Amino acid sequence: MIIMHAMDTVPRLVATALAARLKAMPAVVVTGARQTGKSTLVASLLPGTRRYHTLDDLDVRDAARRDPDLLLGGPGPVTLDEVQREPGLLPAVKRAIDRQRQPGRYLLTGSANLLLMRQVSESLAGRASYLTLWPLTRREQQGLGTCGRWDELLATPDADWRDLLADGPDLPEDWRALARRGGYPTPALELTTAADRRIWFDGYVRTYLERDLQDLASISALPDFRRLMRAASLRLGQLVNQTDLGRDAALGQPTVHRWLNLLETSYLLVRLPAYAVNRTKRLIKAPKLYWSDTGIALSLAETDEPGGAHLENLILADLLAWRDARIEQATINYWRTASGDEVDLVIEAGGRLLPIEIKAAARPRLADCKHLRTFRAEYGAQARAGLLLHTGSTLEWLAPDVLAVPWWRVV
């Protein structure tokens, strides 16, 4: 596998979507976890033509607090980095847009989901488009600037999937190595040893706890918060049970609830909702717990040995990056019945459902198709053929409606 080693040469999946939104909307907000490459991405846009201010600079933060109109005024478009550090700046952005509505005038970045932050009272509704920058996909790490072949699969008749996936330059890769390095640019592209990556991940978590978390909430019990993070990393791929997590971390359920929300607001934690035809029921059913980055999850769990849930997490991360770079709406869910039938991932796009089962095994078996076929029987013509992603080399129809595919041919 070819891995790019200079961050400023790595094309990003969202670059095209970002350029399109800047042409259409007066403000674009790029959010994502700290160190995913937001600053590098926005700095690459027409260097020298946009004024750039970062709220990490104390002088800029002071100016944003004292005289935001002065900071935002002047000729030409403006980029404001890490805007979550001064949420009070957003009403000033709204006022400026209302005075002069000009496409691409403001480009904002933030290391938290501004729409979920309690301190943010202004959503810029009708004035801003939101994009999420997730950690690097596998194909971004290869310098391709893309994600998995999800669009191709959705656009291709089911019967032609095998030929589609057999035709490509994709090479086998050890998914465990990919899980260990994760998708943050520094450990994924620059650090070459497990020891160096452990040091980086530990420093990242410490910085998050001691600095970034304080922008979202005042939390003094940082050892307790870190203990919850470790408990969550050990329950990767499981249904979220806040009572059990509280028991593991010696915390009350209300505290667990609040802190999980903070982790999700920071784009570190991902709660995958259940699929149901009734969209209201999706909000009621228990979600499954994943992390935005497998390297962080393994570091928190204090292990170097990924399991099947980490392979699920890798594929989910690729799908999240794909989903959030699209103009057309798509949702990613899991599916589970009261009787225990379960499908790892379900893509809902264009009125159709694509069920995906993931097996960390090199030899897929006919029995592995059971839940995919149950799902298809439940949803009939709405369901596409099932994909069984595995770690071997087999590319074949295990059943008339289930295609077994090596994971690296898709992701």
N, C-alpha and C positions, 0 to 999 in steps of 0.2 A: 504493500500500500504506500502511496506517495502522500506525505504530510507536508503542508506548507509551513515554513518556519519564520516568516515575517508577517506580522499581523496586518501591516498596511497593504499587503499584497493579496489578502484573502477576500475574494468577492463574497458578499452577504446575500442571502436569499431575499431579504426584505428590501434591498436597494431599489428594485424596480417599482415595488409597491409604494415606497417612500417618495420617489420622484413623481409618480402619478398623483399622489395625494397633495404634494406641494403645488402642483399645477391647478388643483381644484379647490383647495380649502385655504382660508387665511391663516390657520394654525394647524400644525401637525404635532402630536405628542408621541414620542417614542419612549416606551417604558420597558423595564426589564431588570433583572437582578444586577447588582453591582458587578462590574468586571466582565460583562458579556460582550463589550465592545461598542457601546452606544456612542461614547465620545469619539472613537475612531471612525465610526460610521458617519456621524454628522459632520465631522471635520473634513471628510473626503468629498463633501458636496460643494463643488465650485469654490475651491479655496480662494480666499481673498475677496469674495463677493458678498459674504455674510459677516456681519459683526458677531463676535463670539464672546459670551460671558459665562463663567461657571460659578454657580452658587457655593462651590467648595471654597472659593476665595472669600475671606472674611470681609474684605472691602466691598466686594460686589454684593454680598448678603446685606451689608449695612446700607448700601445704596438702594437695594430692593425694598428694604424696610422703610427707609426715610423718604425716598423720592422715586417710587417705581416708574412714574411717567417719564422722568428724565432718562432713566435707564432704557426704557422701551422706545423712546422717541428718536428722532433723527432720521436721516435718509437710509434707504436700503433695508434688506431683510435682516432679522436678528435671530441668533441661536442662543438659547438659554439652557445651560447644562445643569443637571441635578436640581431641578426646580422644586422637588419635594422638600428641600431645605428651607424654603420660604413660601409656603402655600398661599400667603396673602398677596403674592405677586399676580395670581391668576385673575382676580377681579380687575386689576389694571390692564392686563392683556385683553380682557373682554371689552373694557372701555375703549382701548385703542382700536380694536377691530371694528367696533360699532361706529367710531368716527371715520375710519377709512378701511373699507373691506377690500383687501388686496391679496390674491392667492400667494401662498408661500411666505407671507410676511413674518410669521413667527414659527420657529422650530424649537420645541421644548423637549427635554429629556428628563427622565426621573427613574430612580432606583426603587420605586414603589408604585403600586397601582393607585394612581391619584383618585380614581373613581371610588375606591374603597377606603380612603383615608378620612378619618373623622374630622381632621383639621381643615379639609378642603371643602369649602362651601360652594365653589364655583366649578362647574363641570365643562364650561365652554360649549354647552349644547348648541348645535347648529353652526358652530364656529370652528370646531376642531375635529380632526380625524385622529383616531388612536391606533397605534401600531405597537406590537410587543416584539422585542428582540430577545429570543431565547438563546441559550448556549449553542455553540456551533454544532450543526448537524455533521454526520459522518462525511457527507459529500462536500460540505463547506470546508472541512478539514483537508479534503483532497484538492481544494482549490477550484472546485466546480461551481460554487455559488448556488447550489441547489439542495433539495431535500430528496426524500424517497420518491419512488415512481407512482405516487398516488394519483396524480392527475391523469397519467397515461392509463392506469388501470380503470379509472372511472370512465374514461372516454372510449375504451376498447370493449367490444363484446366479450362476454365471459369465455366463450369457446375459443377465442384467440389469445387468451392470457398466456398460455404456455409458450406459444411462438414469440409473443412480445417479450417475455422475461428471459427466454433463451437467447435472444438477440441483443447483445449488449457487451460492453467492455468490462463489466463488473468482475472483480477478482475476490476470491475467498478472503475472509479476515477473521481473526480470533475475536469473538465478541467480548470475551473477558478482558482483553487488553483495552478495547474501546471503553468498556464500562469503568475500568480503573482510571483512565486518564480523563474521562468525562468530556465536556464540551466548552469549559471556560478556556479562552484563548491561551492564557499563559501555561497551565499544565497540559493542555492538549497539543500545543504547537511548539512550545519552547523548552519545557522541562523534559528530560529524557530518562530520568531514573525514578523509581518508586519512592526513594527516600526524599528526593527533591519535591516530588508532588505532595507527599505527606506534610512536609514543612509548609508548602503553599496553602494547602487546604486548611491546616490548623490555623495559620495566620488569617485566612479569609474568615473563618468562623469567629475568631477573636475580634476582628475588626467589625464584623456585623453586630456582635453582641455589645461591644463597648462603644460603638459609634453610630452605625446606621440604624440600629433598632431604636436608639434614643430619639430619632427624628419622628418615629411613629408613636411611641408611648414611653412613659417614664417607668422603667423597670429596674429596680435595684437588686432583685434576687437573680442575678445573672447565672450563678451555678444551677439554680433550679430550672431556668430557661434552657440551659445547655442540656440538662438531664432530660428534659422533655424532647429536645431535638434528637437525642440519641435513642430514646424510646420509640419515637416516630420512625427513625431510620431502621430500627429492628422489626418494625411492623410493615415494611414495604410490601405493597401489593395486597394488603389485607383491608377488610372493611374497617372504616373509622369507627371505633368505639371509644368515646371520650372517657367513659368510666374506667375501662381497662387501662387506657393510656395514663390516666391519673393515678391509678394504683401502681403502675410500673414506675412512675416518676415521683410518687409520693406527693401528689398535688390534687387539689379539689377540682371537680368537674368544671365549675365556672371558669377557673383559671386556665384549665386546658383548652376550653372553648375559645377564650379570648386570645391565648397565645398561638393557637393554630391559625386563627384569623390573621394574626400579625405575620406569621410565616408565609401565609398565602399572599398577603398584601405585598410582601417583599419579593415575591416570585421565587421563593425557595421551595415551598411546598405546593404540591398539586393534588387537589381532591377531585377524582374522576367520578362524575355522576353516573347513576344507573340509567339504562335506556328503558323507556316505557312509551307506549303510544300516546298516553295522556301526559302532556308535558308537566302538568302540576305534580304528578306522582314522582317525576324525576327529582323534584326538590325535596320530597319526603323520604325517599329511599336513601339508605346509608351509602355514601360515596366510598370509593377505594382510595387508599393513600399512596402517593408516589412523591418523588422529589423531582425538581426540574433538572437536576444533574446527578448522574450516578456516581461521579467521583466524590462529590460532597456526601452523598448517602453512605458510601463505603467508608469514608473517613470518619463520619460520625459514629458509624457502627463499629469502628475500630477493627476492621477486617479487610484483607486484600483478596478474599475469595467471593466473587460474585455468584449469586444463585439465579434460579429461573426468574424470580421477580425482577432482578436487575435487567435481564434481557427484555422483559415486558416494558420496563421503565425506559430503556433505550429506544424502543420502537414507539412508545407513547411520546417521548420527547421529540422525535422526528415528526410525528403527526401534529403535535402542537405548533411546531415551527411552520409546517405546511399550512395548517388551518389559518393561522394568524397572518400569513402573507397573501392570502387570497382575497379577492373582492367578493366572490360568491360565498354565501354562508355555508358552513359545514360544522357539524358537531361531532365530538368524539365522546363515546360512552363505553361502559361495559354492560353486560346483560347477565342477569341471574334470576332464576326462578325459585319459588318456595321449596321445590323438590330437589334443588341442588344443581340443576343444569346451569352451566355458566359459559359465556364466551368472553374472552379477555378484552377485546376491543370491538366496537361497532362504529363505523363511519356512516354518518347520515348526510348525504349531499344529493342535490338534484332530485329529491323525492324518492331516492333509493337507499337501501341499507347494504353495507358491505361488512360482513362479520369476519373477524380475524382471531384465530387461535394461535398461541405462541408456545412452542415446546423447546426447552433447552436440551434437546436430544438429537442425535445425528441420524437416527433411523425412524422416520415417522411410520406409524402403524394405522391400519384401518380403524382400530378402536379410537384413535385420536380424533376421528371425524364426528364422533357421536353428537357432541353438543352443537357443532356447527350445523349438522343436519336437523337437529331438533329446532334450532333457531329458524332455519329456512322453512321448515314445516309450519312453524308458528306464524310467519309473516308472508308466506306465499310469494306472489309475484313481485312484491315490494323488495324482496331480498335478492341480492346478487349471489353468485356462487361464493363459497367460503374459501378463505385463504388459510392454510396451515403453514405458518412460518417456523422453520426448524434450523438446526445448526449443522446439518449435513450437506450433501451435494445433490440429493434427489429432487428432480423437477418433473413431477408427473401427477396425473389425476388419480388420487387414491380412491375416489368415488366419483360418480358422474357429475357431482356438484361440489367437490372439494379438491382444490389444487394444492399439493404439497410443494413448497418453494423454499430454497435456502434464504434465510433472512437477508443476506447481503445482496441478493439479486433485486430486492425491493427497496431496502432502506439505504 
